[in-house]
């Protein structure tokens, strides 16, 4: 033990000194290998950074192997560097395989970054979702129908990637579908797996569009197999349907100046354009008449005995129309959402001050 400690002390505190330095420099392969290794260690992170690093490392070790074989004439130098070259080549093969395995079309990469990456969805899960739609991007030409009212069966679920789609019913405009929104989420949610149905709206492309679609049967099998994907689609579809309902509510507000409760299932017939401005004013006047109760005229004694009434507000509150007035046209006819299925209509909320 003491002998080992003395050798270590001599190596550390009294290192052997070179008696004479070589006058000639090493060959060009040795210096080239050092330069390449220096560039290789400047690589970044990620899969492309790793490919850059191991490519230059393999090249540098090849230069070292040539230097050991031709100039240094050291068999051990040559063998060690060739082993390092083989390790780098194997690592490169693994990285290229991973890169090829995870490569999608540009549209699917952008879809993952837009919808799934903010929710920290694992890439393996996303691959299963893309596999279900067969990694195909479909297209719609301008003025081409995606679905016709009362004719097209509900047998798929589609997501718009680019363009704009117009949704209408009976020739009346309802709202637009924009990129990264589902084309038929209300129709999808309105049916059970064992039910069949047809579209109650017409969807027409206003520009050249691209979209992806999942066949209904394959998607149901995927949702039944993977609970995480089922919850993920439930979140996506619920958010998409709420966006469509708010779009309808905003359209109604722009027309009448009144915001309705989006939970009311009977708002459809007021969404279409009125036949004339007089008809729209008449409808609004009837709603106000029904909402404001008739009060008897106060007598002189009552007026004198009572306190003076407060001054009228500059912004009177206008109650919303009764839900019974909106029962003739149902929102479920244009959007048969499962949100309204089997539920009684809720009472309208208080109207904000106008």
Residue pairs with C-beta under 8 A, 6 or more apart in sequence:
25 31
26 67
26 71
26 72
27 67
27 70
27 71
29 63
29 64
29 66
29 67
29 70
29 71
30 63
30 64
30 67
30 71
32 63
33 60
33 61
33 62
33 63
33 64
33 67
34 60
36 56
36 59
36 60
36 63
37 56
37 57
37 60
39 56
40 52
40 53
40 54
40 55
40 56
40 57
40 59
40 60
41 53
43 49
43 50
43 52
43 53
43 56
44 52
47 95
47 98
47 99
50 91
50 95
51 92
51 95
51 96
51 99
54 88
54 91
54 92
54 95
55 88
55 92
57 84
57 88
58 85
58 88
58 89
58 92
61 81
61 82
61 84
61 85
61 88
62 81
62 85
64 77
64 81
65 77
65 78
65 81
65 82
65 85
67 77
68 74
68 75
68 76
68 77
68 78
68 81
69 77
69 78
102 123
102 127
104 112
104 130
104 135
105 135
105 137
107 137
107 161
107 210
107 212
108 130
108 135
108 137
111 159
111 161
111 180
111 212
112 121
112 123
112 126
114 180
115 180
115 236
116 125
116 126
119 232
119 235
121 232
125 226
125 228
125 229
125 232
128 222
128 226
128 229
129 222
129 229
129 232
132 214
132 218
132 219
132 222
133 212
133 213
133 214
136 212
136 213
137 161
137 210
137 211
137 212
138 210
138 211
138 212
138 213
139 208
139 209
139 210
139 211
140 146
140 163
140 165
140 205
140 208
140 209
140 210
140 211
141 205
141 208
142 205
142 206
142 207
142 208
143 204
143 205
143 206
144 204
144 205
145 152
145 202
145 203
145 204
145 205
146 152
146 158
146 165
146 183
146 203
146 204
146 205
146 211
147 183
147 184
147 199
147 201
147 202
147 203
148 199
148 202
149 169
149 170
149 199
149 200
149 201
149 202
150 198
150 199
150 200
151 198
151 199
152 198
152 199
153 196
153 197
153 198
153 199
154 184
154 187
154 188
154 190
154 191
154 196
154 197
154 198
154 199
154 216
155 215
155 216
156 184
156 213
156 214
156 215
156 216
157 182
157 184
157 185
157 188
157 213
157 214
157 216
157 219
158 182
158 183
158 184
158 211
158 212
158 213
158 214
159 180
159 181
159 182
159 183
159 211
159 212
159 213
160 177
160 178
160 179
160 180
160 181
160 182
160 183
160 209
160 210
160 211
161 179
161 180
161 209
161 210
161 211
161 212
162 179
162 208
162 209
162 210
163 179
163 205
163 206
163 207
163 208
163 209
163 210
164 176
164 177
164 178
164 205
164 206
164 207
164 209
165 176
165 177
165 183
165 203
165 204
165 205
165 206
165 209
166 173
166 176
166 177
166 203
166 204
166 205
166 206
167 173
167 174
167 175
167 176
167 177
167 201
167 202
167 203
168 174
168 201
168 202
168 204
169 200
169 201
169 202
169 268
169 333
169 334
170 272
172 271
172 272
172 273
174 201
174 248
174 251
174 271
174 334
175 244
175 247
175 248
175 251
176 206
176 247
177 183
177 203
181 240
181 243
182 188
182 236
182 237
182 240
183 203
183 211
184 199
184 203
185 237
185 240
185 241
185 244
186 241
186 244
186 335
186 336
186 337
187 197
187 199
187 200
187 336
188 216
188 237
189 237
189 241
189 337
189 338
189 339
190 197
190 332
190 335
190 336
190 337
190 338
190 341
191 197
193 220
197 336
200 333
200 334
200 335
200 336
201 334
201 335
219 233
222 229
223 229
223 230
223 233
224 230
241 335
241 337
241 339
242 262
244 335
245 262
245 331
245 335
245 337
246 262
248 262
248 267
248 271
248 331
248 335
249 259
249 260
249 262
249 267
251 271
252 258
252 259
252 260
252 267
252 270
252 271
253 259
253 260
255 270
255 271
255 280
256 270
256 280
256 284
257 354
258 318
258 320
258 321
258 351
258 354
259 351
259 352
260 267
260 320
260 348
261 320
261 346
261 347
261 348
261 349
263 345
263 346
264 323
264 326
264 331
264 345
264 346
264 348
265 330
265 331
265 332
265 340
265 343
265 345
266 323
266 326
266 327
266 328
266 329
266 330
266 331
266 345
267 326
267 329
267 331
268 329
268 330
268 331
268 333
268 334
269 326
269 328
269 329
270 283
270 326
270 329
271 334
274 280
274 283
286 325
287 320
287 321
287 322
287 325
288 318
288 319
290 321
290 322
290 325
291 318
291 319
291 320
291 321
291 322
292 319
298 306
315 353
315 354
316 354
317 350
317 351
317 353
317 354
318 351
318 354
319 351
320 348
320 349
320 351
323 345
323 347
323 348
331 337
331 340
332 340
332 341
